[in-house]
Amino acid sequence: MTTNLNTLVTALYVKIDDDWADLARLPGRPPKLSHSELLCLAVMQAMLGFHCEARWLRHVRAHYRDMFPFIPQDSGYNKRLRAALPQVKRVSRVLAKDTDFWHDTVWITDSTPVPCGMSRPTVKRSELAGWANYGYCASHSRFFWGLRLYLVCTPAGMPILWALADPKLGEREVLAAMLEVDAELVRERPGLLLISDKGFASKAFERSLSEQGVTLLRPSRKREVMQAGEPMLKKVRQLIESVNDTLKGQLDLEQHGARTVEGVAVRVAQRVLALAAAIWHNFQTGQAVSRSLTESFSVSARRSL
């Protein structure tokens, strides 16, 4: 099968529709734009790099009318998408479970900034005040105002857990909360190895993870004895950096444009879903590189400009 956007969206639609059929239907008249079509639109928008929803829907009306018989207005699409946040998260996990990557006993974790404002007036009037905050990105030596995206994925890049948090919160605190919420996933993977950077170093934290059956592997700090396997750690750590680069460079994570709590959450979830969908489809079609947004996506994106 040739991997391109149309085949990915078609396969994704069938997968979501089959999963949705197993759930209880909502009462009332079915919407003109189905649940499956809504999520496919969201994935296409992220993959083709449309930051503006109005511009995206105009593009769909011009080029994808045969795939989506009913295309909502801007406000209707925005409201439906924000309300569908739980379903977006669910489908990301459904896709992950449909690959061999789901059973991987090696996880990689890191956090990356999600800027939400670039000026002081924006910060003062933003509805995100109280959740977003000022933080510092050491890898780029810059301050930002916004949130941090914490991502736990497999070495293949498949997202397993993710969360948005105040950048002033401690990294260990956020990761511990994520693992507590999804403790069942950890219990299902005996001998789980979690790879992180030095920011997660703490004897108390590592002891807590050990009690859950998780081994934390991280670079040694100064005056610490080098751990077994640490010389290979740098190459593995580059994988999570590459995943973050995909989210930012190809899926435009930092250009989400949202100004509300619900808006930021669903637009980040939209991009995580797009990444999971690409990996899922590449796995199902036997592609050599699992985390590849194929050339056909780039061609389509260039044509849309």
N, C-alpha and C positions, 0 to 999 in steps of 0.2 A: 504494500500500500504506500502511495506517495504521501509524505507528511506535508500538509499545508493547512492553512487556516480553516478552509471549508470542511475538510475531513475531521479536523480536531473538534470544531464546533458541533458538527453532526454527531460524532461519537459522544461528546460531552452531553448534548441534549438527550440522547437515548439513555445515558447513564443516570442523569439527574431525574429524568421522567420515570425510570424504573424504580429508583429509590423513593421518589415522591409518591408513587402508587402504593407503596407499602405503608404510608402514613395516613392518619385520619384526614379526610378532606375537610376543608373549612366550610361552614354552613353558608348558604346564600348562592347567588348566581356566580358561576365561574368567571374570572376576569378575562378580558379580551386578550391581554398579554399574559400567557401562562407563566407559572413559577419557573419552569425550565427555560423558557425563552428569556425571561428577565435575567437569570444568572448567566446565560450564554452571552447576552448583550453586555453584561458587566465584564466578563472575561475578555471579550473582543475589544472593548474600550481600553482596558488596561494594556493589552498586547499591542494595539495599534497606536498607543501613545496619545490619546485624546484627553486633555485635561479638562476641557470645557464640555459639559454635558449637552448644551444646546448645539454646539458645533458637531458633536458626535452623533446626535440624533438626526441632524440634517444630512450627515454623511451616510447614515444607515438608510434614510429615505431615498437617497440617490443611488446607492450601490447594493444594498442588501434587502430590497423590498421583497424579493422572491423568497428569502429565508424567514422574514418576519412580516406576516400579513398585516398585523396591527402594530403601529409604532406610537407610543404615548407621547404626550407633550412633555416639555422639560420638567415642570413641577410634578407631574404624575410619576415620571420615571424616578425623580429624586426621592419622592415620598415612598414609593414602592421599594426602592433599593435600600433606604435606611431601615425600613420595617423588616427587611429580609436579612438583617445581620445574623441572627441565629442560624438561618438556613445556609448562608454563605460559609459560616464556620463549619457547619455540619458537612457540607459537600466537600470541603477541603479535606476533612478527615475520611470521608467515604472514598475519595480518590486515593488517598494515601494507603488505606487498607486494601485497595485493589492492586497493590504492587508488592513485590518481594521486599522492598525497602522498609515496609512497615514493621517487619520482624527483625530488623537490624538491632544488634545489641551494642552498637556504638553510636552515641549521640554527640553532636558538637553544639556548643552554645556560645552566644555572643550578643551584644546589644549595639544598636546603631541609632544615631539621632534622627528624629523626625521633626524638622523645623515646622513651626506653625505661624510664625510671624517674623517680619524682618525690620520692623520699626517700633519705636516706643509708643506712638499713638495706637498702632494695631494691638500691641500688648495690653494697653489700658482699656480698650473697648471690646476686646475679644470675649466671646462667651466661654472660651476655654480657660479663662483665668480661674485659678483654684485647682486645676488639674495640670495644665501645662506650666512649665517653670523654666528658669534659666539653668543651663547646664554647660558642660565643657566637653568637647570632643578632642581627646588627646591625639588620635591618629591624624587629624587635620589641623590641630593646634588652633582651634577656634571655639568661641562661645556661640550658643544658639538659644533661642526661646522656643520651647515646644515640648516634645515627649521623647521617650526612648522606646524603641521597638526591641523587645527581647525575643530572640528566636532560638528554638531548639530544633535541629534538623539532623538528618542522617548524612553520612559522607557523600551520598549521591545528591544531596541538596533538598530532599523531600521534607517539607515542613511537618513537624510533629506537634510542637507546642509554640504558641506565641502570645505575647501580651504587650500592652502599651502601659507605660508607667511614668510618673513624675521623675525627671532626670536627677532630682536631688535624693531620691531614694537609693539605698545601697543595692548594689547588684546582687549580692548574696541574698538579701531580704526578698527581692522580687523573684529570683529563681526558686528559692525555697517555697514561696507561695504558689508558684506555678506547678511545682512537683507535688505539692500537697493537694491542690485541686484535682490533678490527674494522677493521684497515687495508684490507681488501678493499673495504669499503663506501665508504671515502674514495676509493680508486683508481677506483671505478666512477662517481664524480661529479667530473669535471674542473671546475675553477673554483669549488669549493665555498666558500661564504661562511658563516662561523661567527660569530654575534652573541653577545656576552657582556657582563658588567659589568666594572667597573674591577678587580675582584679577580683577573682573569686577565691583567692587564697585566704584561708582561715581554718585553724585547727578545729574550732567548734563546729564550723560549717561542714568540714570534711567528715568529722565524726558523726554528725547528723545524717549525712548522705550514706555513710557506711552502715548505719543502723537500718536504712531503707534498702540496703543491698546494692548501693551505687558506689562505684569507685571513681573518684575525681582525679583526672590526669591533667596537670597544668605545668607550665614552665617553672622551674625552681627560682626562688628569690635569692638575693645575695645571702651568703652564709648558710644556705641550705644545701643538703646533699642531693646531688642529681639523681632523679628517679630513673628506674629502668624504662627504656624506650623513649626517653626524652629527646635524644638526638633526632628522632623521626617526627617529633611533635610539630616542628615548624611547618613542615609540608602539609600535615593534616590540618593545622590551624588556618592555612591559606584557603582551605575549602570553604569555611564559613565566611571568610572575607570575600571570596568569589560570589557566594550566594548574596551577600549584602550588595555587592557591586551590580549583580543582575537586577535586584529590586530597585536600586537607585538609577543605574545607567540605562536599563532597557525598559523597566516598568515604571520609571519616574516616581519613585516613592516620595521624594522630597517636593514634588510639584503637585501634591494631592489637591491643594486649593481649598480644603475644607476649613470652616470657621466655627463649627459646633462640635460637641462631644460625639453625637451620633454620626455626623458627617466624617470626622476623622476616623472613627472606628471602622465604618463600613468601607471607606476608601482604602484603608490599609488592608482590611480583610479581602477586598476585591483584588488587590495585587498579590496577596499570599495565595488566593485561589487561582489566579492566573498562572503563578509559578507551579503550583501543585498540578494544575491541569496539563501544562506543558510536559512536566516530568512523567505524569501518568500516561499521556498519549505516546510519548517517546518510548516508554517501557512496553506498552501494549503493541506498538508497531515494530519493536526490535531495533530501535535506533542505537547506534554505537555510543553516542553521547546522550545521557539521560536528561541533563539540564541544559537543553539547547532550545532557544527560541529561534525556530528555523528561518532560513533565508527567505522563505515565502512571506513570513510576517514582515520582515524588513522591506521587501518589495511592496507589499500592500500599504505599509505605512508611508513609504515615499510617494506612492501614487495619490495618497489621500491629502497630501500637503498642497 
